[in-house]
Amino acid sequence: MGVEPTTSYAPAADGSQIAYQTVGDGPFDLVFLTGGLSHIDVRWEQPSLARCLQRLASFSRLIIFDRRGVGASDRLPSKRVPSWEEWAEDLTVVMDAVGSRVAAICAESDGGQVALTFAATDPNRTKALVLCNTTAQAVNSAEYPYGISQEAGDFLVAFREQSWGTEAYAQALVPSLNNDPLQLAWFAKYMRATCSPRSAAEQMKAEIHMNVGSVLPAVRVPTLVLHRRDLLFPPIDAGRHLAEHITGAKFVELPGTDSLAETQYADIFLDGVQEFLTGVRPVVVDDRFFSTVMFTDIVDSTRLALEFGDRIWHERLDAHDAMVRRELTAFRGTEIRTTGDGFLATFDGPGRAIQCACAIRSGARQLGIGVRIGLHAGEIEARGDDIGGITVNIGARVAALAEPDQVLVSRTVTDLVAGSALTFSDHGEQDLKGVPGRWHLFAVVD
């Protein structure tokens, strides 16, 4: 993701070391609070999280830090959890350390309670407030019907302690990634880097017992409240309640289910934050372009893993991945991501894409591995470090129909290389799952 910013430390009143970073040199300071799930060094490894930070830093001087007890900051003794006021003091400590007199604050999830506490108690240092997926109170009461029961809260605490740092908890945190095992594994690692399961559970207990409703009338700074429409906890009515009880606050519904604003429909979130804080609607940049997409997949990978055994299979996989990357470099392909047992890549020319696919097929044979490869060409959409659009979906469906050791391409690809020395055999018209119409496919002949 490029060069990461330098991590520095500032001492809190109790002597704890608070880790922080600054990024960008915009006209105002912006603090981004992610609450109890945070490690300011590790988060730069994840493309969606890094892209969000880079975007925020494009129009501000961005300040991020790990509050006491999490990430790169000092850990806490067992069962010691700071109060929301103490965590708000961490914000003061970091702002003082970077020479920030006043800053806008953007906070998500339980970082929102810290932001609310700070904005209410120190309004002269708060330029504006953005809250995403935040609640004033976790547990139901007679005056607050938007929370959960105490029994449900106890269950969540127990679930967090049992599952923190696992893919099961990652599935609950970022449901949009449930079909992406690599990303789920990364988020499980990110949790473990943040804090231990016991510490995570203790911090959730503090969140369950939290109630910052009394400070809402004291928040007198421009405030934007964003909340996911289909988020299970806290529900969207909790966000509406916040906006209704903060003077002049604006409420905006976000689509999606994820607790994190950065992992799903991030541009909607970021556009809203930028426009609210700068008064300027972001210019929409055309991020669509024509390309040839290639999907590769190892045939019968589960059977091969059982046949070879874990050690030998992992060695074969490493050799396969290195071989694919060598061929991508040789034929000017761009690796987009791995797809479990294969790769997604793009090419600026369909001829080189076919030649690369054939080279990968030959290289896999030498390793005793069979592959199926699919190619399609068309307009694709850049999504940060990933790509999307119907062209990508069609490419995946073409690959799924390929036979072992076969390079299968769409009619679009053959039309683009007409007149070349490449030859094809007719594979007939096929239905592509989820794609309208029938598609004429061809197999590349060796």
C-alpha positions as CSV (number, residue, x, y, z in Angstrom):
1,M,0.0,0.0,0.0
2,G,3.0,2.3,-0.3
3,V,5.1,3.9,2.5
4,E,3.3,3.8,5.8
5,P,3.5,6.8,8.1
6,T,5.8,6.9,11.1
7,T,4.3,5.8,14.4
8,S,5.1,8.0,17.4
9,Y,4.1,7.9,21.0
10,A,2.6,10.4,23.5
11,P,2.4,9.8,27.3
12,A,-1.0,9.8,28.9
13,A,-1.6,11.1,32.5
14,D,-1.1,7.6,34.0
15,G,2.1,7.1,32.1
16,S,0.6,5.0,29.3
17,Q,2.2,5.3,25.9
18,I,-0.4,6.3,23.2
19,A,0.6,5.3,19.6
20,Y,-0.4,7.8,16.9
21,Q,0.3,8.7,13.3
22,T,-0.4,11.7,11.1
23,V,-1.0,11.5,7.3
24,G,-1.5,14.3,4.8
25,D,-1.2,18.1,5.0
26,G,-4.7,19.3,4.3
27,P,-6.1,22.7,5.5
28,F,-7.6,21.3,8.7
29,D,-7.0,18.4,11.2
30,L,-9.2,15.3,11.2
31,V,-9.1,12.6,13.8
32,F,-10.4,9.2,12.8
33,L,-11.5,7.0,15.7
34,T,-12.1,3.3,15.2
35,G,-12.6,2.4,18.9
36,G,-11.6,-0.9,20.3
37,L,-10.8,-2.5,17.0
38,S,-7.6,-0.8,16.0
39,H,-3.9,-1.2,15.3
40,I,-2.5,1.8,13.4
41,D,0.4,-0.2,11.9
42,V,-1.4,-3.4,10.9
43,R,-4.5,-1.7,9.4
44,W,-2.4,-0.4,6.5
45,E,-2.0,-4.0,5.3
46,Q,-5.7,-4.2,4.3
47,P,-6.5,-2.4,1.0
48,S,-10.0,-1.2,2.0
49,L,-8.8,0.2,5.3
50,A,-5.7,1.8,3.8
51,R,-7.7,3.3,0.9
52,C,-10.1,4.9,3.4
53,L,-7.2,6.5,5.4
54,Q,-5.6,7.8,2.2
55,R,-8.9,9.3,1.0
56,L,-9.4,11.1,4.4
57,A,-5.8,12.3,4.3
58,S,-6.4,13.7,0.7
59,F,-8.4,16.6,2.1
60,S,-7.1,17.0,5.7
61,R,-4.2,16.4,8.0
62,L,-5.4,13.0,9.3
63,I,-4.6,11.9,12.8
64,I,-5.1,8.3,13.9
65,F,-4.2,6.6,17.2
66,D,-4.7,3.5,19.3
67,R,-6.5,4.3,22.5
68,R,-5.1,2.8,25.8
69,G,-5.4,-0.9,25.8
70,V,-5.4,-1.7,22.1
71,G,-3.1,-1.9,19.1
72,A,0.4,-0.4,19.3
73,S,-0.5,1.5,22.5
74,D,0.2,0.2,26.0
75,R,-1.9,-2.7,27.0
76,L,-3.9,-2.7,30.2
77,P,-3.7,-4.8,33.4
78,S,-6.3,-7.6,33.6
79,K,-9.8,-6.4,34.1
80,R,-8.7,-2.7,34.0
81,V,-10.8,-0.8,31.4
82,P,-10.5,3.0,31.2
83,S,-13.7,5.1,31.4
84,W,-15.0,6.9,28.3
85,E,-13.7,10.1,29.8
86,E,-10.2,8.6,30.1
87,W,-10.3,7.4,26.5
88,A,-11.4,10.9,25.5
89,E,-8.3,12.2,27.3
90,D,-6.2,10.0,25.0
91,L,-7.6,12.2,22.2
92,T,-6.5,15.3,24.0
93,V,-3.0,13.9,24.6
94,V,-2.6,13.0,20.9
95,M,-3.9,16.4,19.7
96,D,-1.5,18.1,22.0
97,A,1.4,16.0,20.8
98,V,0.8,16.9,17.1
99,G,0.1,20.5,17.9
100,S,-3.6,20.4,16.9
101,R,-5.6,23.2,18.5
102,V,-8.9,22.2,16.9
103,A,-9.9,19.2,14.8
104,A,-12.9,17.6,13.2
105,I,-13.6,14.1,14.5
106,C,-14.9,11.2,12.5
107,A,-15.7,8.1,14.6
108,E,-17.2,4.7,14.0
109,S,-18.8,2.1,16.3
110,D,-17.6,2.5,19.9
111,G,-15.2,5.2,18.9
112,G,-18.3,7.3,18.6
113,Q,-18.8,7.4,22.4
114,V,-15.3,8.7,22.8
115,A,-16.0,11.4,20.2
116,L,-19.3,12.4,21.8
117,T,-17.6,12.7,25.2
118,F,-14.8,14.8,23.8
119,A,-17.1,17.1,21.7
120,A,-19.4,17.7,24.7
121,T,-16.6,18.4,27.2
122,D,-14.2,20.3,24.9
123,P,-16.3,22.0,22.2
124,N,-13.7,24.6,21.5
125,R,-11.3,22.0,20.2
126,T,-14.0,20.2,18.1
127,K,-14.5,21.6,14.6
128,A,-17.2,19.1,13.6
129,L,-18.4,15.6,14.4
130,V,-19.1,12.6,12.2
131,L,-20.5,9.5,13.8
132,C,-20.9,6.2,12.0
133,N,-22.8,3.1,13.3
134,T,-22.8,4.6,16.8
135,T,-25.2,4.4,19.7
136,A,-25.7,6.5,22.8
137,Q,-26.8,3.5,24.9
138,A,-26.4,-0.3,24.3
139,V,-29.0,-1.7,26.6
140,N,-32.8,-1.1,26.5
141,S,-34.5,1.0,29.1
142,A,-37.9,2.5,29.5
143,E,-36.7,5.7,27.8
144,Y,-34.5,4.0,25.2
145,P,-36.1,1.1,23.2
146,Y,-33.4,0.9,20.6
147,G,-30.9,-1.2,22.4
148,I,-30.7,-4.9,23.4
149,S,-31.6,-6.7,26.6
150,Q,-29.1,-7.3,29.3
151,E,-29.2,-11.0,28.6
152,A,-28.4,-10.3,24.9
153,G,-25.5,-8.1,26.0
154,D,-24.1,-10.9,28.2
155,F,-24.3,-13.3,25.3
156,L,-22.4,-10.8,23.1
157,V,-19.7,-10.4,25.7
158,A,-19.4,-14.2,26.0
159,F,-19.3,-14.6,22.2
160,R,-16.6,-12.0,21.9
161,E,-14.4,-13.7,24.5
162,Q,-14.9,-17.1,22.9
163,S,-14.6,-16.0,19.2
164,W,-12.3,-12.9,19.2
165,G,-9.5,-13.3,16.7
166,T,-11.3,-16.0,14.7
167,E,-13.0,-16.0,11.3
168,A,-16.4,-16.7,13.0
169,Y,-16.2,-13.3,14.7
170,A,-14.9,-11.7,11.5
171,Q,-18.1,-13.0,9.7
172,A,-20.2,-11.2,12.3
173,L,-18.1,-8.0,12.0
174,V,-17.9,-7.8,8.2
175,P,-20.7,-10.0,6.7
176,S,-20.0,-8.6,3.2
177,L,-16.7,-10.6,3.2
178,N,-18.2,-13.9,4.2
179,N,-17.4,-15.4,0.8
180,D,-13.8,-14.2,0.9
181,P,-11.8,-16.6,3.2
182,L,-8.5,-14.6,2.7
183,Q,-10.1,-11.4,3.9
184,L,-11.8,-13.1,6.8
185,A,-8.5,-14.6,7.9
186,W,-6.9,-11.2,7.7
187,F,-9.5,-9.6,9.9
188,A,-9.1,-12.5,12.4
189,K,-5.4,-11.6,12.5
190,Y,-6.3,-7.9,12.9
191,M,-8.4,-8.6,15.9
192,R,-5.5,-10.6,17.5
193,A,-3.2,-7.7,16.8
194,T,-5.7,-5.3,18.5
195,C,-5.9,-7.1,21.9
196,S,-6.5,-10.4,23.5
197,P,-10.0,-12.1,23.7
198,R,-10.2,-11.3,27.4
199,S,-9.4,-7.7,27.0
200,A,-11.8,-7.4,24.0
201,A,-14.6,-8.9,26.2
202,E,-13.8,-6.5,29.1
203,Q,-14.0,-3.6,26.7
204,M,-17.3,-4.8,25.3
205,K,-18.7,-5.0,28.9
206,A,-17.8,-1.3,29.2
207,E,-19.7,-0.7,26.0
208,I,-22.7,-2.7,27.1
209,H,-22.9,-0.6,30.3
210,M,-22.2,2.6,28.6
211,N,-24.7,5.5,28.4
212,V,-23.7,8.8,26.9
213,G,-27.2,10.0,26.3
214,S,-26.8,12.7,29.0
215,V,-24.1,14.4,27.0
216,L,-26.0,14.7,23.7
217,P,-27.7,18.0,24.5
218,A,-24.2,19.4,25.3
219,V,-22.9,18.6,21.8
220,R,-23.1,21.9,20.0
221,V,-20.8,21.4,17.0
222,P,-21.9,20.6,13.4
223,T,-22.7,16.9,13.4
224,L,-23.3,14.3,10.8
225,V,-24.8,10.9,11.8
226,L,-24.3,8.0,9.4
227,H,-25.8,4.5,10.0
228,R,-26.0,1.3,8.1
229,R,-29.6,0.4,7.1
230,D,-29.2,-3.4,7.8
231,L,-26.7,-3.4,10.6
232,L,-27.9,-5.7,13.4
233,F,-26.2,-4.0,16.3
234,P,-26.6,-1.1,16.9
235,P,-29.8,-0.9,14.8
236,I,-30.5,2.1,12.5
237,D,-33.0,3.5,15.0
238,A,-30.1,4.1,17.4
239,G,-28.5,6.3,14.8
240,R,-31.7,8.2,14.2
241,H,-32.0,8.7,18.0
242,L,-28.5,10.2,18.1
243,A,-29.4,12.7,15.3
244,E,-32.7,13.7,17.0
245,H,-31.0,14.5,20.3
246,I,-28.0,16.5,19.0
247,T,-28.9,20.0,18.0
248,G,-28.8,20.6,14.3
249,A,-27.5,17.1,13.5
250,K,-27.9,15.7,10.0
251,F,-28.8,12.0,9.6
252,V,-27.9,9.9,6.5
253,E,-28.7,6.2,5.9
254,L,-25.9,4.1,4.5
255,P,-26.6,0.8,2.7
256,G,-25.0,-2.4,3.9
257,T,-24.5,-4.7,6.9
258,D,-20.8,-4.2,8.0
259,S,-19.9,-2.7,11.3
260,L,-16.9,-1.0,9.6
261,A,-17.6,1.9,7.2
262,E,-14.4,1.1,5.2
263,T,-15.3,-2.4,4.0
264,Q,-18.7,-1.9,2.2
265,Y,-19.9,0.9,0.0
266,A,-17.0,2.9,1.4
267,D,-17.2,5.6,-1.3
268,I,-20.7,6.6,-0.2
269,F,-19.4,7.0,3.4
270,L,-16.3,8.9,2.3
271,D,-18.1,11.1,-0.1
272,G,-20.5,12.1,2.7
273,V,-17.7,12.8,5.1
274,Q,-15.8,14.9,2.7
275,E,-18.8,17.0,1.6
276,F,-19.9,17.6,5.2
277,L,-16.4,18.6,6.4
278,T,-15.3,20.6,3.3
279,G,-18.6,21.8,1.9
280,V,-17.5,20.5,-1.5
281,R,-19.1,17.5,-3.2
282,P,-16.2,15.2,-4.4
283,V,-15.7,15.1,-8.1
284,V,-16.7,11.7,-9.5
285,V,-13.7,10.3,-11.4
286,D,-14.4,7.9,-14.3
287,D,-12.8,4.7,-13.0
288,R,-14.0,2.4,-15.7
289,F,-11.6,1.1,-18.4
290,F,-11.4,-1.6,-21.0
291,S,-9.3,-4.7,-20.1
292,T,-9.0,-8.4,-20.5
293,V,-9.6,-10.4,-17.3
294,M,-8.2,-13.8,-16.6
295,F,-9.3,-16.2,-13.9
296,T,-7.2,-19.3,-13.1
297,D,-8.1,-22.2,-10.8
298,I,-6.3,-25.3,-9.7
299,V,-8.3,-28.5,-10.6
300,D,-9.2,-30.9,-7.7
301,S,-7.1,-28.9,-5.2
302,T,-8.8,-30.7,-2.2
303,R,-8.0,-34.2,-3.7
304,L,-4.4,-33.2,-4.4
305,A,-3.9,-31.8,-0.9
306,L,-5.0,-35.2,0.5
307,E,-2.9,-37.1,-2.0
308,F,0.3,-35.1,-1.4
309,G,0.0,-34.3,2.3
310,D,0.1,-30.8,3.8
311,R,3.8,-30.2,3.6
312,I,4.3,-31.2,0.0
313,W,1.0,-29.6,-1.1
314,H,2.0,-26.3,0.4
315,E,5.3,-26.5,-1.4
316,R,3.5,-27.1,-4.7
317,L,1.1,-24.2,-4.0
318,D,4.0,-21.9,-3.3
319,A,5.8,-23.0,-6.5
320,H,2.5,-22.6,-8.4
321,D,2.0,-19.0,-7.1
322,A,5.6,-18.1,-7.9
323,M,5.2,-19.5,-11.4
324,V,2.0,-17.6,-12.1
325,R,3.5,-14.3,-10.9
326,R,6.6,-14.9,-13.2
327,E,4.3,-15.4,-16.2
328,L,2.2,-12.3,-15.3
329,T,5.4,-10.2,-15.2
330,A,6.6,-11.7,-18.5
331,F,3.3,-10.9,-20.3
332,R,2.7,-7.6,-18.6
333,G,-0.3,-8.8,-16.7
334,T,-1.5,-7.2,-13.4
335,E,-2.3,-9.4,-10.5
336,I,-5.5,-8.2,-8.8
337,R,-5.9,-10.8,-6.1
338,T,-5.7,-14.5,-5.4
339,T,-9.0,-16.4,-5.4
340,G,-8.4,-19.3,-3.0
341,D,-6.6,-21.7,-5.4
342,G,-6.1,-19.4,-8.3
343,F,-5.6,-15.8,-9.5
344,L,-7.5,-12.9,-11.0
345,A,-5.4,-10.8,-13.3
346,T,-5.9,-8.1,-16.0
347,F,-4.2,-7.4,-19.3
348,D,-4.2,-4.4,-21.6
349,G,-4.1,-6.7,-24.6
350,P,-6.1,-10.0,-25.2
351,G,-3.3,-11.6,-27.2
352,R,-0.8,-11.3,-24.3
353,A,-3.5,-12.6,-21.9
354,I,-4.0,-15.8,-24.0
355,Q,-0.2,-16.3,-24.3
356,C,0.1,-15.8,-20.5
357,A,-2.7,-18.3,-19.9
358,C,-1.1,-20.9,-22.1
359,A,2.3,-20.4,-20.3
360,I,0.6,-20.8,-16.9
361,R,-1.1,-24.0,-18.1
362,S,2.3,-25.4,-19.2
363,G,4.0,-24.3,-16.0
364,A,1.3,-26.0,-13.9
365,R,1.7,-29.3,-15.9
366,Q,5.4,-29.3,-15.0
367,L,4.4,-29.0,-11.3
368,G,2.0,-31.9,-11.6
369,I,-1.0,-29.6,-11.2
370,G,-3.9,-29.1,-13.6
371,V,-5.5,-25.7,-14.1
372,R,-8.6,-24.3,-15.7
373,I,-8.4,-20.7,-17.1
374,G,-11.1,-18.4,-18.4
375,L,-10.7,-15.1,-20.3
376,H,-13.2,-12.3,-21.2
377,A,-12.7,-8.7,-22.3
378,G,-14.8,-5.6,-21.7
379,E,-15.2,-2.6,-19.5
380,I,-14.3,-3.1,-15.9
381,E,-14.6,-0.9,-12.8
382,A,-11.7,0.0,-10.5
383,R,-12.6,-0.4,-6.9
384,G,-9.6,0.6,-5.0
385,D,-7.1,-2.3,-5.4
386,D,-9.9,-4.6,-6.7
387,I,-12.1,-4.6,-9.8
388,G,-15.7,-5.2,-10.5
389,G,-18.5,-5.1,-13.1
390,I,-20.2,-7.5,-15.4
391,T,-17.0,-8.2,-17.4
392,V,-15.4,-9.6,-14.2
393,N,-18.5,-11.7,-13.5
394,I,-18.5,-13.2,-17.0
395,G,-14.8,-14.0,-16.8
396,A,-15.4,-15.9,-13.6
397,R,-18.3,-17.8,-15.2
398,V,-16.2,-18.7,-18.3
399,A,-13.4,-20.1,-16.1
400,A,-15.9,-22.2,-14.2
401,L,-17.0,-23.9,-17.4
402,A,-13.4,-24.6,-18.5
403,E,-12.3,-28.2,-18.4
404,P,-9.0,-29.3,-16.7
405,D,-6.0,-28.0,-18.6
406,Q,-8.2,-25.9,-20.8
407,V,-8.0,-22.1,-21.6
408,L,-11.5,-21.1,-22.4
409,V,-12.3,-17.6,-23.9
410,S,-15.4,-15.7,-24.9
411,R,-16.3,-14.7,-28.4
412,T,-15.3,-11.1,-27.5
413,V,-11.8,-12.2,-27.0
414,T,-11.6,-14.2,-30.3
415,D,-12.9,-11.2,-32.2
416,L,-10.3,-9.0,-30.7
417,V,-7.4,-11.3,-31.8
418,A,-8.8,-12.0,-35.3
419,G,-6.0,-12.3,-37.7
420,S,-3.4,-13.4,-35.2
421,A,-1.7,-16.8,-35.2
422,L,-3.8,-18.0,-32.3
423,T,-6.2,-20.9,-33.0
424,F,-9.4,-21.9,-31.3
425,S,-11.8,-24.8,-31.2
426,D,-15.6,-24.1,-30.9
427,H,-16.9,-24.8,-27.5
428,G,-20.5,-23.9,-28.4
429,E,-23.0,-21.5,-26.9
430,Q,-23.3,-21.8,-23.1
431,D,-25.4,-20.4,-20.3
432,L,-23.4,-18.4,-17.8
433,K,-24.8,-18.5,-14.3
434,G,-26.4,-15.2,-13.4
435,V,-25.6,-13.7,-16.8
436,P,-28.5,-13.1,-19.3
437,G,-28.4,-14.7,-22.7
438,R,-26.2,-17.4,-24.2
439,W,-22.5,-16.9,-24.7
440,H,-20.3,-18.4,-27.5
441,L,-17.1,-19.8,-26.0
442,F,-13.9,-21.1,-27.6
443,A,-11.0,-23.2,-26.3
444,V,-7.4,-22.2,-27.1
445,V,-5.7,-24.8,-29.2
446,D,-2.1,-25.6,-28.2
